[in-house]
């Protein structure tokens, strides 16, 4: 007996199923079997039935038990008990298909496959095309499986030796698809199991003739299916001959079903011959409801009883279950019209209430604004209706993976006082690699086998939480490791052997050379001395021994993993190697132990399903992608939180508010190109899967499942130019239907063009606020009432202590803004450049300066040119080989010129002078000044003269002169180009200047001192000419094309970004007071 239950929504059908299941089976230990289309539907249905089954006096305190919910890919596999071992499942069938392809590439029948895989190509292109092997086999396995379900007769003809098929496919199979019949015959031989088409026929016959042979309950229910292939229709007919079968179909309109009954009675036909849409009166049902019509056409052999003739269990019964009445609002009117299957004859009484927000379409600027708008809309609905709860809301999105990070950011990264903090968001069907980091690490290791093992790639791997846990790496440890990686010159490649696979015979800038430098740095300081052929890294101390060892161990295990994976051949070998080495690299907490179990399960399933075919890295990456594809789980749905899922798992499940996020024209419906190898797509028949038609049906289901409100967001404007973008075509058709639903067009009322920014005043109007974001409100208020930024300090802060060193004074004068923030213990955010992944081919100016500065220091310390050059070549910052030596020759020559110029100034042994000066007011200045040769302080630098050199030299000259008033102290900076000189000054001037600078620091650490070093020096070098001084200062403060001083983070923090020169009050007076008396004693410095 077959009973077909129809209803406009799944709510009424679920209640009807509850009534059926309320009558228990004869056997008290028997379970009912309910087949559902998706995990989300299963979760909702179980919860719904728990309010109907086993209830007490209160009526809602029941339990859903004794029911097996199943979601089989193949109904015949379920009936025959081979669901988990079915050799015709596409994931398992892919392996024998791959073996057949590999074995037959040299044969004439497989010539199209051979061309596709590059058998007629050479070199790199051949290798690239060969990387398609598993992807091709998996795609063909999916096609063959679909043939078995949708056109089993095609496979029957091929297995019997035919090379054709139905008349509508004969021409295609005789031409470009002629290889498919032979492929199928060889796959049959390779698998050695009963073919799926034959298995289907046998199962149908045995169900009719030997019903007791199958371990099935006496009652079978199928709930919520919107597409049923022809083979499953035949199976249902066979089961219904001796068992009770209930088919619960969500059908929009009972009227339309009856209207179409005579039109669809002929059963499945070529889709080109299907003219049923012409019989549909409501345009939205005609354009969006093709899947529902084709289900009715598929069931025609059951409806007319032809599949049940002579069955002892009876024939076919149809039961219509009316759904709840739609609401009295725009959405309800549309739903009522869809149920009536006709546009309203008279809409004059349907006057839209201005407050009606039952249908909302929001045109936004890009994806981020869509999520922000969705958040505000949901908060508004929750605020307006106290009975509405997060579990009553459903968000569906065509691209969950793309929107998932945005949803977490927009709903999670909000201030504590934001109402969105109260919303928990549950992502229902993300990919396994996004939820299980061990599977993501497996994919990263596979990518390293043929990848370059770039510095950033390996650091990302080491920074993964399970790897950090294994090697006890803190955030500070990761920062240190990143710094070591950059300093040691690591670019890409694990070692020279790994580089060799990429055609490069070079060991420099690899991870092995970098780790060697780090470990050598633990043992000895750098000092331009090689340890064997390795230059120790100066940035590693003996206290870093343990961290360096853990880091080296992590890299060693990565190298071992890559080597083991490179040697793997079959899928089983790949799975075993991945399981071993992911386990060696990672560790999980007790709460996360499921991650290891899931990794073991997925890799074990891969090994069990696979065959002896050898796989390339590209093949394995495709396998991992398939095994970690988004997969909804039952526990992800209906948890009480705001559920976000793709369109399929929760289709037709009623919610008070249904939201469709990201319904952009280029995403929905899915823009899938027709597979050129799909024989069925050449001449499709009704009932066969069509992704675009399925998406249209999903939109219709969403419209019908929303009770109070339907919210749709889409990219209606470009986030870059603001140019209008049309909605997806089905969404446009929905708007057209809405215009015909009410007394007048409603498009202007329904569609909201959202502004680009969340702090736009239109969203924050006091009488009609549409945003709940306190940060946006603060921003809009600040934008309306623009005023100069409040001063950072309202008064002086605590003064510094009386004692200070020369270094303290030097740091203050070099950057008063930075010194003030350091005094207040305020740390500035700073950007760090990620490690470079490219082997240097030519050093930049900064790299040249760093090399030259180190060479000057090493030469002055007595090093030999050859040793210093060899050390620099081993450092990893210069290009390798001849390129590095050529660049180093020029730098070494310039460094030698500087050192030779300094030699003439460095007469005698250098003397270090201890400084202890009492400057009055209980202030004592202390420090040490070195490099005093006779009466001259000599500084040597690879740079050109700058304000920093002047400050450092002046401070030392003044300190020594004040300490040794009996001597005439001079100062010299030997630099590239013109040297800088300071003539002796009067000891009293030296002491007075130091005292003034100390007082300036004392005041400047309580409130900002307006004296940037370069800008102040440039002003003073104007030598009293105000116009010249102002021009000099502007050049340094804001006219510099490369690095204006106002862009310094400390000055930007205190004065605001890109502050003008007038934000430095008393700059001229302060600069003259600090530098005016000293500039006449200088020679060599310029204001430019």
Steps between C-alpha positions, in 0.01 A plus 500: 500500500637840401366815659608833355463784747506847353509836669611859440773472760692252710331605826166341405681199352700449821179497701356248255810284538454520875148370463628208291779416745267533799372154411786275614617200295372157591845398618582713808871476420464604136604847393340726248715606206478862385703610197585872502675712234739693729644507851334831580159359413575196719585717800190717464274202436624315808436805715158551346400136554610519863209738552258249344611150602470367851360823638333524840229724630689816412510392138857607417712287732548202269804319368617401154629144540487171315553675165797460269557813293711421196626708213625249244679601183351189341165358605582161348823487702296571811248228419773246427711594803803616297482870586854502647656252258325582173766466227295728274519796734691770308773530765573127475435469129759770426787258575415225250420771246848644559658158454311446174605840370866439585495158336325612182667830413696342218196339338293657221173507694660723769653752259279790625601423857866477401487842333330647805773361725782625277627173361576681173686784676850532636671660797320721749167501317492121503561497874233763560243307300594174672410666830137476391490121532310457824281803436400352164438156650286643782296708258441203269408284798238757595362497146481121486326494838250757380433291188425202725248698701340708225542294179579140596399380156796682350744293709308182423546561128871572544558190712334287229757622249305789350669829429190708457201568716167674459446670167553843652851400614608270217669772295698638794610156611609420145722808496677674786361275777574171326759411766246482783343161418842332487601677822189364672561145380856505629393652831244221539773245443733675745238532779367148463172572682142491381448805276280769657235481228474123536503527879214746476291267286570202726417698812169620355409147397598348834310769691191407304546122506698434820421792732612316815853470367571862595550611857261791475234622740137464403475877467727729300470879481672746268480860614565830325646384168478746213667279238459124457685323216324238291681206662387601847144538377517141378645387833223675691246324284663166571516560875140625509372171360545329835578776748352823618677792329430863580637770273482853646539756223519875558292639215419867483146468372246221510313688228802495271552128564147427384531738204818329383382142555384445140795695357758290686325163484726378221794481740860598428567653158793681338527835671478677166152349456376600844246780456351479848612855582238628257229354721620688808317825555715660769822630341715427805391136506571478128856633527611367839296182544628270225647248745164462674322443169757242394454309826130470420588381150747246642229360727249455217564122475421474869203733491330305223572173682695341214792415730267351759270289286408182679674592822345333805558812708261715302545793269575870538335748734548875498452717806515879496601670825415870509764720651451791739333805355744759369524830687328821401805669358686520173680169551176331603318636195768359271488163674121493468525573129758225457273252677214605275738461203374820339563872527223685686214616279444811711769655719322822587436384856869419549624840604853464633552625854801736510620309806487165317853359496408139431706504180831686503758518226819687578731616220846537651854595406676163505510204734609673821215749488256217436601334826490832690154573363382148583620545858310827541184361338497197729562713808217727391261207463598360839458841660158558343357160601584372853361157410755453221806294597825421317381144436210648301748653255664318211775641277574316175780592266611364160866548598537410868877452480548847355275673753603301810797723598290811445219364717740417782657846476182706472305309765793421730748788482265760649522706820369351821202737500394398149177296504648259244709365790186319612469312170679167469564407138513134398664422163325183392688360203853626464776294345684255724831679442344817642381327817774240553851652492661155472340448160614848398855412607483183293415714198787737578749215519386364166537847349862515623598186305500678166474851641794726567473487882503877514590671824144618559352158414711314754450768766124473448528125551710540815251758626200266471353436850563121504865552394544773759363267764737219400808726523376727784523821296360817652412819315835647602673185376332536160609863480857396581495217247371735231778746580760224481360382167531848354846565648640165390406567138252215450304547178377167363598135469551252782857422393715477190342166403150647522616796289639257245151369426418852383800512267721718719839382627533734796520445876488861615182651647349159574349389829799273561746789466281718723468236773877444488554874557255502792659199672850637440387827655417317821856367520695817420452869415511617142799735495543432128655158578381187320429176682611265227310644204221648713475856625348495851186709542572787736137527609508172698624482855582212726167558678327415171653152489177313578286704259756459222503125560120474488489706183772288338312185599179632342680577174670159507163325537360703212797392288441136598130531415572649158757229425260224602215646298723544196581128515133397531326355198159348561221671688549257790868599523410868493239449771742307723774763458260784572364331809850435634649841435197713587505315831872572542446871434189563705340454836143559611339564834255261661208708375637493145579129488218459248724671245746211506217249478352678201840516328544127560150431366539707183844364415389146586201537269732623225730201543209253510327637189810544284676264267859434388521804267792732572405861572676827432497792740225666297293181524539488877410867538179434308426195717545704816279776362227245431529344845495837678223661297219669695299231671205587726465310824181440689619676817582823317134588447229621732729549800320808630753731337467698180550231234692581181506235230511450127171490312447122494516360857209708635289527186125516567556506879266767638638788705345824607776694324692366201801697375678443171850647512721566197239455227723670244439476128836332438446236770133407488384287329820303478678586177603145420602424148361181354746213529597418142548134592152465650301295252174578681557874470498468120130414514373534859175347614263627765594392849873506431703734712549860388692715749362831376140379514570360846620841618185661365289247689703575814404867475134406464528268801653782704215734409248241617683398820520854643205577729562857617775645286718425198829693488725495192832679463699531180778709349291774342783750464872472439703562814767666287308727263145500638368389161163325515495123459183305425374232737511135407242418234282285731503782756389739227217261414400500867483880493281489191264260675488723809405800286199304372403382848392827664277790395797676348868446427691424818856495369593837648366391837660155495846584365731704723814648348742484787769770533862411457606569859338363817532842668289678239254734675207351309541182701510680833207741485352539847141443382583189291838348587602209280832425665582369846873566477623735776828550317313614187295740713815647653656535154192670353480738797865590463458554125203732557673709767847529357745677727872506549635196671520537874854545629663181608595657831284733704787580731850393597557141600736362762859631459798270442759423766797733560769264379544421135754360260634622171293229329183632670572848373592369154174305469295800602661744256489243218120473534326697779162351406622142530681579826183648650295193409770273643496706821124445519550130420284527189591250233432584137353254252742427226491316170753230433571381152455125458809299410587522133446188288726606213870433467664843471627578153619855565534667842289809566640819646412399855667161458810665351522737795463217753775297332727802469444605861590152624810494279619838631457384860678172430788669319544747783509205740794351308327247278637406161314587185484141378357367829246780521387454141465123546290560813272741313454254217395237756254733671228450237413863435708531183425322172660155479803419293653744253217749539574537869873528448452773239274702729734443794800627304343844464390512863839380622677767295284777647544362853876488448500865392320597819739300719807643328367853547441422866852362546648848449278632782542211743845595633622296792300259712140596573422618852169464682398786729267448796249781535360619833367855489307688764278736302320665792155447645620162630535374144789272420593392147703181464627285219802394300643646180740293290703543184692800634824528304719768659251790515271378222195277528486298180182332381492285188185410305412357163211748475500851367491780753168556669342667801541183707879507458512866597299437818710202609830673434393829660382324814832318537710810421307714749518234773877447464565874468302572817681214675844608373492881488878504473493344152371614160270219391412460137266260325508330161255275319665310217217409262438427136555821316583816696608445864349701783711699744435683827749759622576544869250699706544685824467269803243734656292484180527122505379479862224757441381320189486164679310659790253654255452170325441325831237759596342459157478126560358551848222716358463291183423186701206681659354656187594472136815677391443635144845417370526217246870439451532541122243778476651691793853467365384611155343811653813583694715460188305793355733709722246765592341543156136419582388431144796268438451334839129440431575353155769273645261378771218434253731287288568273794157505663264446209654561158737201508379261228629188670471534877371831637560531872133562574429138398704371793258287707563688823443843350194372313361356822537826692424754226274301274575354156663731246512793740601836353804689622282746692415212739850559642461825695823680591697276266721787387573629849570153635724409207699823537534445873627144457715531189551868433822542702648175365439524125783754445749243629392239241636419158367256244133478595231624264130573547409285198 
